[in-house]
Amino acid sequence: MPRFEHDGCALHYEAFGQGDPVLLVHGLGSSGQDWEYQIPVLAARYRVITLDVRGHGRSDKPRERYSMAAFSADVQALISHLQTGPVHLVGLSMGGMIGFQLAVDRPELLKSLTIVNSAPAVKIKSFTDFRQFAKRWLLARAFSMEAIGKALGKHLFPLPEQADLREKAALRWAQNDKRAYLASFSAIVGWGVEDALSRIQCPTLIVTADNDYTPVALKEAYVRLMPNARLVVIEDSRHATPLDQPDAFNRALLAFLDS
């Protein structure tokens, strides 16, 4: 099981294929398993690397405060450990936030950036925002990870033919360490690099589902602030686009990387 240590934390990663490096970074409460439908397709052309972010998957779950800066530093350390040189980074949800942070912290480490169903900031700007985040925090404190996983699976994959995806979501979510999950959630709330978007010069693909948590218009707004970004909308999809619409997502991602 490939692991390396950074800042007192052993981090799990996997690598597949040969070619230019593509680093895949998962979302909150998940792991490198997010990318099961992307790895074989990408590995036919690229060196594909998946990382379990600290507090997630098979990486350590240190009892400390987490931060987006620390997550970004872990990615930097992985790139250094593997001696890949600049990478194409693909980040889903929280992984996209880590990608934004890395693009601001160490732009020379990126060949390109792909952001999937994410945003450059998670700020509480209204009472509605506060209520939404407080509700999610309280639910995570009150219920088991297994119960939350079942509810999440029903929300992300509501169609009858998505029963297998619902089951996977429930099983994988149940494996979360609640303390590490809450620490990661806390690292997201209040974070933001929106004021630095104009500094991100690398080619950037913003992918959004048509039924993501946040509207397409939000992504359109921040794409306009980035000098070398384009937007792709995946139809009939929710927040877990690489899982619920893998073929459409893979086509969009490969067209971007190959260009």
Buried (B, 14 or more C-beta within 10 A) or exposed (E): EEBBEBEEBBBBBBBBBEEBBBBBBBBBBBBBBBBEBBBEBBBEBBBBBBBBBBBBBBBBBBEBEBBBBBBBBBBBBBBEBBEBEBBBBBBBBBBBBBBBBBBBBBBEBBBBBBBBBBBBBBEBEEEEEEEEBEEEBEEBEEBEBBBBBBBBBEBBBEEEEBEEBBBBBBEBBBBBBEEBBBBBBBBBBEBBBBEBBEEBEBBBBBBBBBBBEEEBEEBEEBBEBBEEBEBBBBEEBBBBBBBBBBEBBBBBBBEBBEE
